[in-house]
Each structure stands twice: as structure tokens, then as C-alpha cells.
């Protein structure tokens, strides 16, 4: 899932959103990934000539009762192809980051490991030498995977010119927008296809406020995401440092001081004072229950993706319309939101890359780790159209993190409507038709300004939420926020980011 800022994750919880209607700029389509191929290197060596090995896959997630049974089933596929036994090693999300730091520090042996900008940090692991460069290994041992993505996607994973992780194909772009209950949109004649900016929703919000006393028009007034304004957040989603995605001069600036941010917090305040949003902050778990109870009419700031309305209905029991107000573009953060790398301590890095090939090109193998064992954890609902339903022992293995394991476009559908609209094909096209940011492939090294970033993070956590949700007056709160950011060292971060970006751009010439 999937680019994962806390606020974006909360927004996604209220509606996994439908495909953007903004016209994308055409880009050359990449070569399709072969499905279910045996890696070339394994074919040449023949599995029987490869010595048997065990490959571990360490990742964040629930530790299900049947994880060992799924490991055995994966091994039954991998052994005839690459003579590898698979051992899944999930670690609870709450402990994953810390346990991986300890494991790497102790030099513990591992093979494949989940890395991301937001947990088990990709850049930090590279800096610490915890994961290895894959440039020479991928074309030889994972040719199908290597061909499945365009060069720009691999470039997004490069750090100092080297690829250290395999991006998991999912929705990479972030066409943020809104979701709205169908019954209320129809009742108050809201034509979502005509909405191009959030301000145009006000007549509908006002109608709900007046006509539906038991319904809150908006779950929250939060309408600010970098990408909605055309900004590429090249440091992190928590740091208000950005460039405009199409700015060939690549000028780094304080996004919180931009006219776009000021307009967003003023709009949030206006909606809050109008009573369109809850008076107090609502936690995510409570918001989910309230959605299921029909207490909200609309949610904002979620990624609008193909089939997202279907996922929203399944999760929250509400039929919704969804619409993007963002022109989608490809960023480094979006492309590398979830990745898998190979540990420096792996004794069999070539075979680990062969397993990555299976995870990204072998549909049976990928769905086994993502969905579990057929007849036990899932059953066919419509095999011809690759639609599945829960099996009798679904609770014993149901990670629900397809985005974590490999190419999500190989996933079985869980709803016939998703299959009908070919949601994966549509998402694949959305990724590859969207223009790249001018900084695609740039990875900021936070080490020179880590103290400033820690101070800025504390200020953002303290002051941004009330401001972006309209609970404080931006006339006084925004200047205070900007002053505190400057005192925390934001300009130092901007200068360092500009320096690194210039060096990166020069090196590309």
C-alpha cells in the first residue's frame, strides 16, 4: 500500500479510492512481466545441479498460525525450480523496526528482507551496509522481474547509482481525492465527475449539514497532501520540504510557506467553523466504526485508484463514488514505498534473487504467500476470472498485505467487480502513463541534518494536525508554525536538500 504517511494511511482507511480522471501524459509502456517463468539462471544450471538452500523472507505482519504450512507450500513450488526451501519469518509490525535494527547490528544471517522509507528504512540500511547492491544479480537471476519495469522505475530505487531494493508493483502514483456515500450524493445531486477541487464540494457539505442531522458531512477537514498541489516531497511526507514535480530548475522550498498550504488550512478552518467536521479529533479505529454506521458523508485525502470504491464498500459497508482532484505523477517516494532487499549476511544472494523472481513473476507462488493455501485459506469464486473467496480456515492465514510481497498486479481478485473492470491492468496503466517527477530517482541522505530533522518532526507532530484540520485559526497558528519550523532548522534542511539535488542532477548529465 500501496506510498505510507500516517495521515495518508488514515485517509486510505476511509476509502481505497477509484482511478483518477485527470488526463495523464503518455509514456512508453514497459515490457510485460512473464508469468510463472523459471529464472533463466536456474534453467541453465538445472535445479538438480543447484545445491539445496534455505531462503528466509523477513517482513512485518501478523504471525499467523499456518505460516509454516504456507512456507512448506512455497517450498514445494520453489524446490523443483530453483532447489530452495522457503522460510517465512514475519515480525509484528509494532516490533519490526526495532528487531531489524538489532538483528542487523548483531550480524544475524538473513536473506530477503522488507524495506521501505517508512519502516526498516531503505536509505539507512544502505548507509549501514545492511543490504547489498542488486545491479549485477537482477538481470542474470531475475530476468522476468528485471524486464517487468521500465528503467525509470529502477532508477527510483537507485542510491548513489546502485539498486539495493526491488520495488513492489502496486499503485505508485498518488491521485488524491475524495469518496462520498452514493445515497447522499444522489439525494443532493452531487455530480462527482464535475468536481476538480475541494472547494467545489461546499454546496453538498452544506446540504448534508442542513438535511442530515445524524450525519457529519466530513470525517475530517484535512485536505492537504503534497501531491495534490503538484509538490514532490523529496525529503519525507513528514517534512515540509518539496519541489514542484515539473520544475526543471528543481528549486527546493518550504511547502508550509507556500500559497497552496495556506489556502488548504484556511479551507479547513472554514469547514470546521461551518460545522462540516467533528469538533474533536477522531481516532482511526473509531472513524472506521462510524463509517460503517453511516455517520459520515464524505472522506478526503485518500488515493483514488481503480477498484478503490469496491474495496471501500467491502470494508465499510457503504457504496461510494470516488473522484481525484490531483494530476498523478511518479515520485521516488511513491515508487519505493514498499520494497524487498537482500541482506548483506545472506550466504546465497543469487538464490535469494531467484526467489524475488518467483515472487514477482510466478502467479501461483505470489498468491500463495499473499492469500494462503487453496481450499484452506481461500477458494475459487470464479476461477475463469481469477476471483477468490475466503476459505474455511481463512483466519489462520490472511496477511492482507499483497503490496508487501511482490508484484500486486499478479494478485487474485477478491471481488468480481474488480475483475470486471480489470483493476490491476488499469492501475498498471495509471502508473506507467503518469509523468515522472523531475527528481525521480533522487534519494535524500538525511545524515547531515538528522538533528534538524528530528526537531522538525517534533514540531510537525505538535502543530500540524490542529492546523490542517481547522481546529486552530491559521491567521495566528500558521505564522507560529512557520516560525517554529525555522527555529528547528528547516532552512538548513532545505539548503542541504538543494545541494544534494544539484549534485544528483549534475551526475546524471
C-alpha positions, 0 to 999 in steps of 0.5 A: 500500500500501496506510498505510507504517511500516517495521515495518508494511511488514515485517509486510505482507511476511509476509502481505497479510492477509484482511478483518477480522471485527470488526463495523464501524459503518455509514456512508453509502456514497459515490457510485460512481466512473464508469468510463472517463468523459471529464472533463466539462471536456474534453467541453465544450471538445472535445479538438480545441479543447484545445491539445496538452500534455505531462503528466509523472507523477513517482513512485518505482519501478523504471525499467523498460525499456518505460516509454516504450512504456507512456507512448506507450500512455497517450498514445494513450488520453489524446490523443483525450480530453483532447489530452495526451501522457503522460510517465512519469518514475519515480525509484528509490525509494532516490533519490526523496526526495532528487531531489524535494527538489532538483528542487523547490528548483531550480524544475524544471517538473513536473506530477503528482507522488507524495506521501505522509507517508512519502516526498516528504512531503505536509505539507512540500511544502505548507509549501514551496509545492511543490504547489498547492491542488486545491479549485477544479480537482477538481470542474470537471476531475475530476468522476468522481474528485471524486464517487468519495469521500465528503467525509470522505475529502477532508477527510483530505487537507485542510491548513489547509482546502485539498486539495493531494493526491488520495488513492489508493483502496486499503485505508485502514483498518488491521485488524491481525492475524495469518496462520498456515500452514493445515497447522499450524493444522489439525494443532493445531486452531487455530480462527482465527475464535475468536481476538480477541487475541494472547494467545489464540494461546499454546496453538498457539505452544506446540504448534508449539514442542513438535511442530515442531522445524524450525519457529519458531512466530513470525517475530517477537514484535512485536505492537504497532501503534497501531491495534490498541489503538484509538490514532490516531497523529496525529503519525507511526507513528514517534512515540509520540504518539496519541489514542484514535480515539473520544475526543471530548475528543481528549486527546493522550498518550504511547502508550509510557506507556500500559497497552496498550504495556506489556502488548504488550512484556511479551507479547513478552518472554514469547514470546521467553523461551518460545522462540516467536521467533528469538533474533536479529533477522531481516532482511526479505529473509531472513524472506521466504526462510524463509517460503517454506521453511516455517520459520515458523508464524505472522506478526503485525502485518500488515493483514488485508484481503480477498484478503490470504491469496491474495496471501500464498500467491502470494508465499510459497508457503504457504496461510494463514488470516488473522484481525484482532484490531483494530476498523478505523477511518479515520485521516488517516494511513491515508487519505493514505498514498499520494497524487498532487499537482500541482506548483506549476511545472506550466504546465497544472494543469487538464490535469494534473487531467484526467489524475488523472481518467483515472487514477482513473476510466478502467479501461483507462488505470489498468491500463495504467500499473499492469500494462503493455501487453496481450499484452506485459506481461500477458494475459487469464486470464479476461477475463469476470472481469477476471483477468490473467496475466503476459505474455511480456515481463512483466519489462520492465514490472511496477511492482507498485505499483497503490496508487501510481497511482490508484484500486486498486479499478479494478485487474485481478485477478491471481488468480481467487480474488480475483475470486471473492470480489470483493476490491476491492468488499469492501475498498471496503466495509471502508473506507467502513463503518469509523468515522472517527477523531475527528481525521480530517482533522487534519494535524500541522505538525511545524515547531515541534518538528522538533528534538524530533522528530528526537531522538525518532526517534533514540531510537525507532530505538535502543530500540524494536525490542529492546523490542517484540520481547522481546529486552530485559526491559521491567521495566528497558528500558521505564522507560529508554525512557520516560525517554529519550523525555522527555529528547528532548522528547516532552512538548513534542511532545505539548503542541504536538500538543494545541494544534494539535488544539484549534485544528483542532477549534475551526475546524471548529465 
